[in-house]
Amino acid sequence: MSEANSRSIVSNQPSLHDKLDEIVTKHLKAEFKKPVAQHTQRAFDEVNARVQAFNGPIILDSCCGVGESTANLAKLHPNALVIGIDKSSHRLEKHDVEYKQTDAGQYVLVQADLNDFWRLAVAANWQPTHHYLLYPNPWPKAKHIQRRWHGAAVFPFIVKLGGLLEVRSNWDIYVKEFARALQLAGHPTPVEPYHSDMAITPFERKYWASGQSSTRLVVKLP
């Protein structure tokens, strides 16, 4: 498939999921007790040592894919340590030579399950200045609502991490649902169209080249 021929999202859901409020409210009230996977604990411990030793801003790039966005964010925030996290070793191994460490910023890439990684980061009292969620898997079928991050049991930990949270998607319903979940958590958040002269992820470049638009939310969480 060429860069300029990315398929639009197809969903059987024309608007916000009718069970969204119920699901998010349940997760905000419940305690998430799922045990942490050992491989994520090990990965977290390794990067946590670096975070604790770093004297500067910490930025998270969650669902970073091949890490192109992580490298670009490191250039945009040269004083920060940017941590790109993705569950797929296959995607992370594609991280191109051109994105390796330069004087224009520093970053690390971590293979981990975000359901565990975010909880560990909250427990370790990480306080990221920014948290980017750029084009996460939208899971557009209505029955998969709880696979979307705002419909998942881990959602309260995204809120607890704080910082300036930015979510982008080429499916506006995803961002609108995320905003509604944030509102239920006590953080009303506007949603807006997003475009820039420079795409910072491969998906963003692909979507724009095929004429699709992006929607985003940006909210300052305490």
DRENPA-3360 file (N, C-alpha, C; in nm, 2 decimals, always signed):
BEGIN
1 = MSEANSRS = +0.08/-0.12/+0.00/+0.00/+0.00/+0.00/+0.09/+0.12/+0.00 ~ +0.06/+0.22/-0.09/+0.15/+0.34/-0.10/+0.11/+0.43/+0.02 ~ +0.21/+0.52/+0.04/+0.19/+0.62/+0.15/+0.06/+0.70/+0.13 ~ +0.02/+0.73/+0.00/-0.09/+0.81/-0.03/-0.22/+0.73/-0.05 ~ -0.22/+0.61/+0.00/-0.34/+0.53/-0.02/-0.37/+0.46/+0.11 ~ -0.38/+0.53/+0.22/-0.42/+0.48/+0.35/-0.57/+0.47/+0.37 ~ -0.62/+0.36/+0.40/-0.77/+0.34/+0.41/-0.82/+0.42/+0.53 ~ -0.93/+0.48/+0.52/-1.00/+0.55/+0.63/-1.05/+0.44/+0.72;
9 = IVSNQPSL = -1.08/+0.49/+0.85/-1.13/+0.40/+0.95/-1.27/+0.37/+0.92 ~ -1.31/+0.24/+0.93/-1.45/+0.19/+0.91/-1.49/+0.14/+1.04 ~ -1.61/+0.19/+1.09/-1.66/+0.15/+1.22/-1.81/+0.13/+1.21 ~ -1.86/+0.04/+1.30/-2.01/+0.03/+1.31/-2.06/+0.12/+1.42 ~ -1.98/+0.22/+1.45/-2.01/+0.31/+1.56/-2.02/+0.45/+1.51 ~ -2.13/+0.52/+1.49/-2.14/+0.65/+1.43/-2.11/+0.76/+1.52 ~ -2.11/+0.74/+1.65/-2.08/+0.84/+1.75/-2.02/+0.78/+1.87 ~ -2.02/+0.86/+1.99/-1.96/+0.80/+2.11/-2.03/+0.67/+2.15;
17 = HDKLDEIV = -1.96/+0.58/+2.20/-2.01/+0.45/+2.24/-2.12/+0.47/+2.35 ~ -2.23/+0.40/+2.33/-2.34/+0.42/+2.43/-2.31/+0.37/+2.57 ~ -2.20/+0.28/+2.58/-2.17/+0.23/+2.72/-2.04/+0.30/+2.77 ~ -1.99/+0.41/+2.70/-1.87/+0.47/+2.74/-1.87/+0.52/+2.88 ~ -1.97/+0.60/+2.92/-1.98/+0.66/+3.05/-1.98/+0.55/+3.16 ~ -2.05/+0.45/+3.14/-2.06/+0.33/+3.23/-1.93/+0.27/+3.25 ~ -1.86/+0.24/+3.14/-1.73/+0.17/+3.15/-1.63/+0.26/+3.22 ~ -1.62/+0.38/+3.18/-1.51/+0.47/+3.23/-1.54/+0.49/+3.38;
25 = TKHLKAEF = -1.66/+0.52/+3.42/-1.70/+0.54/+3.56/-1.66/+0.42/+3.64 ~ -1.69/+0.30/+3.59/-1.65/+0.17/+3.66/-1.50/+0.17/+3.69 ~ -1.42/+0.20/+3.58/-1.28/+0.19/+3.59/-1.22/+0.30/+3.69 ~ -1.29/+0.42/+3.69/-1.24/+0.52/+3.78/-1.26/+0.48/+3.93 ~ -1.36/+0.40/+3.95/-1.39/+0.36/+4.09/-1.32/+0.23/+4.13 ~ -1.28/+0.15/+4.04/-1.23/+0.02/+4.07/-1.08/+0.03/+4.09 ~ -1.03/-0.08/+4.15/-0.88/-0.09/+4.17/-0.83/-0.19/+4.07 ~ -0.73/-0.16/+4.00/-0.67/-0.24/+3.89/-0.57/-0.33/+3.96;
33 = KKPVAQHT = -0.60/-0.46/+3.97/-0.51/-0.55/+4.04/-0.43/-0.65/+3.96 ~ -0.44/-0.64/+3.83/-0.38/-0.74/+3.74/-0.23/-0.74/+3.77 ~ -0.17/-0.86/+3.79/-0.02/-0.87/+3.82/+0.06/-0.81/+3.70 ~ +0.17/-0.75/+3.74/+0.26/-0.69/+3.64/+0.35/-0.80/+3.57 ~ +0.35/-0.80/+3.44/+0.43/-0.90/+3.37/+0.58/-0.88/+3.40 ~ +0.65/-0.99/+3.42/+0.80/-0.98/+3.46/+0.88/-0.91/+3.35 ~ +0.85/-0.93/+3.23/+0.93/-0.86/+3.12/+0.92/-0.71/+3.13 ~ +0.79/-0.67/+3.16/+0.77/-0.52/+3.17/+0.83/-0.47/+3.30;
41 = QRAFDEVN = +0.83/-0.55/+3.41/+0.90/-0.50/+3.53/+1.04/-0.48/+3.51 ~ +1.11/-0.58/+3.44/+1.25/-0.57/+3.41/+1.28/-0.45/+3.32 ~ +1.20/-0.43/+3.22/+1.22/-0.31/+3.13/+1.20/-0.18/+3.20 ~ +1.10/-0.18/+3.29/+1.07/-0.06/+3.37/+1.19/-0.03/+3.46 ~ +1.24/-0.13/+3.53/+1.35/-0.11/+3.63/+1.47/-0.05/+3.56 ~ +1.50/-0.10/+3.44/+1.61/-0.05/+3.37/+1.60/+0.10/+3.33 ~ +1.48/+0.14/+3.28/+1.46/+0.28/+3.24/+1.44/+0.37/+3.36 ~ +1.38/+0.31/+3.46/+1.36/+0.39/+3.59/+1.49/+0.44/+3.65;
49 = ARVQAFNG = +1.59/+0.35/+3.64/+1.73/+0.39/+3.69/+1.78/+0.51/+3.62 ~ +1.75/+0.51/+3.49/+1.79/+0.63/+3.41/+1.71/+0.75/+3.44 ~ +1.58/+0.73/+3.46/+1.49/+0.85/+3.49/+1.53/+0.91/+3.63 ~ +1.56/+0.82/+3.73/+1.60/+0.87/+3.86/+1.73/+0.95/+3.86 ~ +1.82/+0.91/+3.76/+1.95/+0.97/+3.76/+1.95/+1.10/+3.67 ~ +1.83/+1.12/+3.60/+1.83/+1.23/+3.50/+1.78/+1.36/+3.57 ~ +1.84/+1.47/+3.55/+1.80/+1.59/+3.61/+1.75/+1.68/+3.50 ~ +1.62/+1.66/+3.47/+1.56/+1.74/+3.37/+1.42/+1.68/+3.34;
57 = PIILDSCC = +1.35/+1.74/+3.24/+1.21/+1.70/+3.21/+1.20/+1.55/+3.16 ~ +1.10/+1.48/+3.20/+1.07/+1.35/+3.14/+0.95/+1.36/+3.05 ~ +0.96/+1.30/+2.93/+0.85/+1.30/+2.84/+0.82/+1.16/+2.80 ~ +0.69/+1.12/+2.79/+0.65/+0.99/+2.75/+0.59/+0.99/+2.61 ~ +0.63/+0.90/+2.53/+0.58/+0.88/+2.39/+0.52/+0.74/+2.39 ~ +0.40/+0.73/+2.43/+0.34/+0.59/+2.44/+0.28/+0.54/+2.31 ~ +0.29/+0.41/+2.28/+0.26/+0.35/+2.15/+0.34/+0.42/+2.04 ~ +0.47/+0.41/+2.07/+0.56/+0.49/+1.98/+0.59/+0.42/+1.85;
65 = GVGESTAN = +0.55/+0.29/+1.83/+0.58/+0.22/+1.71/+0.72/+0.21/+1.68 ~ +0.77/+0.26/+1.56/+0.91/+0.24/+1.52/+1.00/+0.35/+1.59 ~ +0.94/+0.44/+1.66/+1.02/+0.54/+1.74/+1.05/+0.66/+1.66 ~ +1.00/+0.68/+1.54/+1.02/+0.80/+1.47/+0.97/+0.92/+1.55 ~ +0.85/+0.91/+1.60/+0.79/+1.02/+1.68/+0.88/+1.05/+1.80 ~ +0.94/+0.95/+1.87/+1.02/+0.96/+1.98/+1.14/+1.05/+1.95 ~ +1.21/+1.01/+1.84/+1.33/+1.09/+1.79/+1.29/+1.23/+1.76 ~ +1.17/+1.25/+1.70/+1.13/+1.39/+1.66/+1.10/+1.47/+1.79;
73 = LAKLHPNA = +1.03/+1.41/+1.88/+1.00/+1.47/+2.01/+1.13/+1.51/+2.09 ~ +1.23/+1.43/+2.08/+1.36/+1.46/+2.14/+1.42/+1.58/+2.08 ~ +1.40/+1.60/+1.95/+1.45/+1.72/+1.88/+1.37/+1.84/+1.93 ~ +1.24/+1.82/+1.94/+1.16/+1.94/+1.99/+1.18/+1.97/+2.13 ~ +1.23/+1.88/+2.21/+1.25/+1.90/+2.36/+1.39/+1.86/+2.39 ~ +1.49/+1.93/+2.35/+1.63/+1.89/+2.36/+1.68/+1.88/+2.51 ~ +1.61/+1.94/+2.60/+1.66/+1.93/+2.74/+1.59/+1.82/+2.82 ~ +1.51/+1.74/+2.75/+1.43/+1.64/+2.81/+1.49/+1.50/+2.78;
81 = LVIGIDKS = +1.45/+1.40/+2.86/+1.47/+1.26/+2.83/+1.33/+1.21/+2.78 ~ +1.33/+1.17/+2.66/+1.20/+1.12/+2.60/+1.20/+0.97/+2.60 ~ +1.10/+0.91/+2.65/+1.09/+0.76/+2.66/+0.98/+0.71/+2.57 ~ +1.02/+0.64/+2.47/+0.92/+0.58/+2.37/+0.89/+0.44/+2.42 ~ +0.76/+0.41/+2.43/+0.72/+0.27/+2.48/+0.63/+0.21/+2.37 ~ +0.66/+0.09/+2.34/+0.57/+0.01/+2.25/+0.58/-0.14/+2.29 ~ +0.47/-0.21/+2.27/+0.47/-0.35/+2.31/+0.54/-0.44/+2.21 ~ +0.56/-0.39/+2.09/+0.60/-0.47/+1.97/+0.75/-0.46/+1.95;
89 = SHRLEKHD = +0.83/-0.57/+1.98/+0.97/-0.57/+1.95/+0.99/-0.55/+1.80 ~ +0.90/-0.61/+1.72/+0.91/-0.60/+1.57/+0.91/-0.46/+1.52 ~ +0.82/-0.38/+1.58/+0.82/-0.24/+1.54/+0.94/-0.16/+1.59 ~ +0.98/-0.19/+1.71/+1.09/-0.11/+1.77/+1.22/-0.15/+1.70 ~ +1.23/-0.27/+1.65/+1.36/-0.32/+1.58/+1.37/-0.25/+1.44 ~ +1.26/-0.19/+1.40/+1.27/-0.12/+1.27/+1.32/+0.03/+1.29 ~ +1.35/+0.07/+1.41/+1.39/+0.20/+1.43/+1.52/+0.23/+1.35 ~ +1.50/+0.33/+1.26/+1.61/+0.35/+1.16/+1.73/+0.41/+1.22;
97 = VEYKQTDA = +1.84/+0.38/+1.15/+1.97/+0.43/+1.19/+1.97/+0.59/+1.20 ~ +1.89/+0.65/+1.11/+1.89/+0.80/+1.11/+1.83/+0.85/+1.24 ~ +1.76/+0.77/+1.31/+1.69/+0.82/+1.44/+1.78/+0.80/+1.56 ~ +1.90/+0.74/+1.54/+1.98/+0.72/+1.66/+2.02/+0.85/+1.73 ~ +2.07/+0.83/+1.85/+2.10/+0.95/+1.94/+2.18/+1.06/+1.86 ~ +2.14/+1.18/+1.88/+2.22/+1.29/+1.82/+2.23/+1.40/+1.92 ~ +2.30/+1.51/+1.89/+2.31/+1.62/+1.98/+2.17/+1.69/+1.99 ~ +2.08/+1.66/+1.90/+1.95/+1.73/+1.90/+1.85/+1.67/+2.00;
105 = GQYVLVQA = +1.89/+1.59/+2.09/+1.80/+1.54/+2.19/+1.84/+1.40/+2.23 ~ +1.78/+1.35/+2.34/+1.81/+1.22/+2.39/+1.68/+1.15/+2.42 ~ +1.69/+1.02/+2.39/+1.57/+0.94/+2.41/+1.61/+0.79/+2.43 ~ +1.51/+0.71/+2.48/+1.53/+0.57/+2.49/+1.40/+0.51/+2.45 ~ +1.41/+0.39/+2.39/+1.30/+0.31/+2.34/+1.29/+0.18/+2.43 ~ +1.16/+0.16/+2.47/+1.14/+0.05/+2.57/+1.03/-0.04/+2.51 ~ +1.06/-0.18/+2.51/+0.95/-0.27/+2.48/+0.88/-0.31/+2.61 ~ +0.75/-0.28/+2.62/+0.67/-0.30/+2.74/+0.53/-0.30/+2.71;
113 = DLNDFWRL = +0.45/-0.36/+2.80/+0.30/-0.35/+2.80/+0.26/-0.23/+2.88 ~ +0.20/-0.13/+2.81/+0.16/-0.01/+2.87/+0.06/-0.03/+2.99 ~ -0.02/-0.13/+2.99/-0.11/-0.16/+3.10/-0.03/-0.18/+3.23 ~ +0.09/-0.23/+3.22/+0.18/-0.25/+3.33/+0.27/-0.13/+3.35 ~ +0.33/-0.08/+3.24/+0.43/+0.03/+3.25/+0.38/+0.16/+3.31 ~ +0.26/+0.20/+3.27/+0.20/+0.32/+3.33/+0.17/+0.31/+3.48 ~ +0.13/+0.19/+3.52/+0.11/+0.17/+3.66/+0.24/+0.17/+3.74 ~ +0.34/+0.11/+3.68/+0.47/+0.12/+3.75/+0.53/+0.26/+3.76;
121 = AVAANWQP = +0.50/+0.34/+3.65/+0.55/+0.48/+3.65/+0.48/+0.56/+3.76 ~ +0.35/+0.54/+3.77/+0.27/+0.61/+3.88/+0.33/+0.57/+4.02 ~ +0.35/+0.44/+4.04/+0.40/+0.39/+4.16/+0.54/+0.45/+4.20 ~ +0.62/+0.47/+4.09/+0.75/+0.53/+4.11/+0.75/+0.68/+4.12 ~ +0.63/+0.74/+4.11/+0.62/+0.88/+4.12/+0.68/+0.96/+4.01 ~ +0.68/+0.90/+3.89/+0.72/+0.97/+3.77/+0.63/+1.09/+3.75 ~ +0.69/+1.20/+3.71/+0.61/+1.32/+3.68/+0.64/+1.38/+3.55 ~ +0.60/+1.31/+3.44/+0.63/+1.36/+3.31/+0.57/+1.50/+3.28;
129 = THHYLLYP = +0.65/+1.58/+3.21/+0.60/+1.72/+3.17/+0.51/+1.71/+3.06 ~ +0.53/+1.61/+2.97/+0.44/+1.58/+2.86/+0.42/+1.43/+2.84 ~ +0.30/+1.40/+2.79/+0.27/+1.26/+2.76/+0.20/+1.26/+2.63 ~ +0.26/+1.19/+2.53/+0.20/+1.19/+2.39/+0.15/+1.05/+2.37 ~ +0.02/+1.05/+2.31/-0.04/+0.93/+2.26/-0.08/+0.96/+2.12 ~ +0.01/+0.92/+2.03/-0.01/+0.96/+1.89/-0.05/+0.84/+1.80 ~ -0.18/+0.85/+1.76/-0.23/+0.75/+1.67/-0.23/+0.61/+1.73 ~ -0.28/+0.59/+1.85/-0.29/+0.45/+1.91/-0.39/+0.37/+1.83;
137 = NPWPKAKH = -0.38/+0.24/+1.83/-0.47/+0.15/+1.76/-0.61/+0.19/+1.80 ~ -0.70/+0.23/+1.70/-0.83/+0.28/+1.74/-0.93/+0.18/+1.78 ~ -0.91/+0.05/+1.75/-1.01/-0.05/+1.78/-1.15/-0.01/+1.74 ~ -1.18/+0.02/+1.61/-1.30/+0.09/+1.58/-1.43/+0.01/+1.59 ~ -1.42/-0.13/+1.60/-1.54/-0.20/+1.62/-1.60/-0.17/+1.76 ~ -1.73/-0.15/+1.77/-1.80/-0.11/+1.89/-1.77/-0.21/+2.00 ~ -1.76/-0.34/+1.97/-1.74/-0.45/+2.07/-1.60/-0.44/+2.14 ~ -1.51/-0.36/+2.08/-1.37/-0.35/+2.13/-1.35/-0.22/+2.21;
145 = IQRRWHGA = -1.46/-0.16/+2.25/-1.44/-0.03/+2.33/-1.34/-0.04/+2.44 ~ -1.34/-0.16/+2.51/-1.25/-0.16/+2.63/-1.10/-0.19/+2.59 ~ -1.08/-0.20/+2.46/-0.94/-0.21/+2.41/-0.88/-0.07/+2.38 ~ -0.97/+0.03/+2.36/-0.93/+0.16/+2.35/-0.88/+0.21/+2.48 ~ -0.77/+0.30/+2.48/-0.71/+0.34/+2.61/-0.81/+0.40/+2.71 ~ -0.90/+0.48/+2.66/-1.00/+0.55/+2.75/-1.10/+0.45/+2.80 ~ -1.12/+0.34/+2.73/-1.22/+0.24/+2.78/-1.15/+0.13/+2.85 ~ -1.02/+0.13/+2.87/-0.94/+0.03/+2.94/-0.93/+0.05/+3.09;
153 = AVFPFIVK = -0.91/-0.06/+3.16/-0.90/-0.05/+3.31/-0.79/+0.04/+3.35 ~ -0.69/+0.05/+3.27/-0.57/+0.13/+3.30/-0.59/+0.28/+3.28 ~ -0.70/+0.32/+3.23/-0.72/+0.47/+3.20/-0.69/+0.56/+3.32 ~ -0.74/+0.53/+3.44/-0.71/+0.62/+3.55/-0.56/+0.65/+3.57 ~ -0.48/+0.55/+3.53/-0.33/+0.57/+3.55/-0.28/+0.67/+3.45 ~ -0.34/+0.68/+3.33/-0.30/+0.79/+3.24/-0.33/+0.92/+3.30 ~ -0.44/+0.93/+3.37/-0.47/+1.06/+3.43/-0.38/+1.09/+3.55 ~ -0.35/+0.98/+3.63/-0.26/+1.00/+3.74/-0.12/+1.04/+3.70;
161 = LGGLLEVR = -0.07/+1.00/+3.59/+0.06/+1.03/+3.54/+0.08/+1.18/+3.53 ~ -0.03/+1.25/+3.49/-0.02/+1.40/+3.48/+0.05/+1.45/+3.36 ~ +0.09/+1.58/+3.37/+0.17/+1.64/+3.26/+0.07/+1.69/+3.15 ~ +0.13/+1.74/+3.05/+0.05/+1.79/+2.93/+0.02/+1.67/+2.84 ~ -0.10/+1.62/+2.85/-0.14/+1.50/+2.77/-0.19/+1.54/+2.63 ~ -0.13/+1.48/+2.53/-0.17/+1.51/+2.39/-0.21/+1.38/+2.32 ~ -0.33/+1.37/+2.27/-0.38/+1.25/+2.20/-0.41/+1.29/+2.06 ~ -0.36/+1.22/+1.96/-0.40/+1.24/+1.82/-0.45/+1.12/+1.76;
169 = SNWDIYVK = -0.55/+1.13/+1.67/-0.60/+1.01/+1.59/-0.66/+1.06/+1.46 ~ -0.66/+0.97/+1.36/-0.73/+1.00/+1.24/-0.88/+0.96/+1.24 ~ -0.92/+0.91/+1.36/-1.06/+0.88/+1.38/-1.11/+0.98/+1.49 ~ -1.19/+1.07/+1.45/-1.23/+1.18/+1.55/-1.31/+1.12/+1.67 ~ -1.39/+1.02/+1.65/-1.47/+0.96/+1.76/-1.37/+0.91/+1.87 ~ -1.26/+0.86/+1.83/-1.16/+0.81/+1.94/-1.12/+0.93/+2.03 ~ -1.09/+1.04/+1.97/-1.05/+1.16/+2.05/-1.16/+1.22/+2.13 ~ -1.28/+1.22/+2.07/-1.40/+1.27/+2.14/-1.44/+1.18/+2.26;
177 = EFARALQL = -1.42/+1.05/+2.24/-1.44/+0.96/+2.35/-1.34/+0.98/+2.46 ~ -1.22/+1.00/+2.42/-1.11/+1.02/+2.52/-1.14/+1.15/+2.60 ~ -1.18/+1.25/+2.53/-1.22/+1.37/+2.59/-1.33/+1.36/+2.69 ~ -1.43/+1.27/+2.65/-1.54/+1.25/+2.74/-1.49/+1.17/+2.87 ~ -1.40/+1.08/+2.85/-1.35/+1.00/+2.96/-1.27/+1.10/+3.05 ~ -1.20/+1.19/+3.00/-1.13/+1.29/+3.08/-1.22/+1.38/+3.16 ~ -1.33/+1.41/+3.09/-1.43/+1.49/+3.16/-1.49/+1.42/+3.28 ~ -1.52/+1.29/+3.26/-1.57/+1.21/+3.37/-1.47/+1.20/+3.48;
185 = AGHPTPVE = -1.34/+1.21/+3.45/-1.23/+1.20/+3.55/-1.21/+1.34/+3.61 ~ -1.29/+1.44/+3.57/-1.28/+1.57/+3.63/-1.19/+1.67/+3.55 ~ -1.16/+1.64/+3.42/-1.08/+1.72/+3.34/-1.14/+1.75/+3.20 ~ -1.23/+1.85/+3.20/-1.29/+1.88/+3.07/-1.19/+1.93/+2.97 ~ -1.20/+1.88/+2.85/-1.09/+1.89/+2.75/-1.15/+1.92/+2.61 ~ -1.11/+2.03/+2.55/-1.16/+2.06/+2.41/-1.09/+1.96/+2.31 ~ -1.16/+1.94/+2.20/-1.11/+1.86/+2.09/-1.10/+1.95/+1.97 ~ -1.00/+1.93/+1.89/-0.98/+2.02/+1.77/-0.92/+1.95/+1.66;
193 = PYHSDMAI = -0.94/+2.00/+1.53/-0.86/+1.95/+1.42/-0.72/+1.98/+1.43 ~ -0.63/+1.89/+1.38/-0.49/+1.92/+1.39/-0.42/+1.90/+1.26 ~ -0.34/+2.00/+1.22/-0.25/+1.98/+1.11/-0.12/+2.06/+1.13 ~ -0.01/+2.02/+1.07/+0.11/+2.08/+1.08/+0.19/+2.07/+0.95 ~ +0.29/+2.15/+0.93/+0.38/+2.14/+0.82/+0.46/+2.02/+0.82 ~ +0.48/+1.96/+0.94/+0.57/+1.84/+0.96/+0.49/+1.73/+1.03 ~ +0.48/+1.62/+0.96/+0.43/+1.50/+1.03/+0.54/+1.44/+1.12 ~ +0.51/+1.40/+1.24/+0.62/+1.34/+1.32/+0.61/+1.19/+1.35;
201 = TPFERKYW = +0.51/+1.13/+1.29/+0.50/+0.98/+1.30/+0.48/+0.93/+1.16 ~ +0.52/+0.80/+1.13/+0.49/+0.75/+1.00/+0.34/+0.74/+0.96 ~ +0.26/+0.71/+1.06/+0.11/+0.71/+1.04/+0.06/+0.85/+1.00 ~ +0.11/+0.95/+1.08/+0.06/+1.08/+1.05/+0.09/+1.12/+0.91 ~ +0.21/+1.09/+0.86/+0.25/+1.12/+0.73/+0.17/+1.05/+0.63 ~ +0.14/+0.92/+0.65/+0.06/+0.84/+0.56/-0.08/+0.89/+0.56 ~ -0.14/+0.92/+0.67/-0.28/+0.97/+0.67/-0.30/+1.10/+0.59 ~ -0.21/+1.19/+0.62/-0.22/+1.32/+0.55/-0.19/+1.31/+0.40;
209 = ASGQSSTR = -0.10/+1.22/+0.36/-0.07/+1.20/+0.22/-0.19/+1.14/+0.15 ~ -0.28/+1.07/+0.22/-0.40/+1.01/+0.16/-0.52/+1.09/+0.18 ~ -0.50/+1.22/+0.23/-0.61/+1.31/+0.24/-0.70/+1.30/+0.36 ~ -0.65/+1.22/+0.46/-0.72/+1.21/+0.59/-0.68/+1.32/+0.68 ~ -0.77/+1.35/+0.77/-0.74/+1.46/+0.87/-0.71/+1.40/+1.01 ~ -0.65/+1.48/+1.09/-0.62/+1.44/+1.23/-0.70/+1.52/+1.33 ~ -0.74/+1.46/+1.44/-0.81/+1.53/+1.55/-0.72/+1.51/+1.67 ~ -0.72/+1.61/+1.76/-0.64/+1.60/+1.88/-0.70/+1.66/+2.00;
217 = LVVKLP = -0.65/+1.62/+2.11/-0.69/+1.69/+2.24/-0.56/+1.72/+2.31 ~ -0.55/+1.83/+2.38/-0.44/+1.86/+2.47/-0.49/+1.91/+2.60 ~ -0.45/+1.85/+2.71/-0.50/+1.89/+2.84/-0.38/+1.88/+2.94 ~ -0.38/+1.98/+3.03/-0.28/+1.99/+3.14/-0.34/+1.91/+3.26 ~ -0.28/+1.80/+3.29/-0.33/+1.72/+3.40/-0.24/+1.75/+3.52 ~ -0.29/+1.76/+3.64/-0.21/+1.79/+3.76/-0.12/+1.68/+3.80;
% end
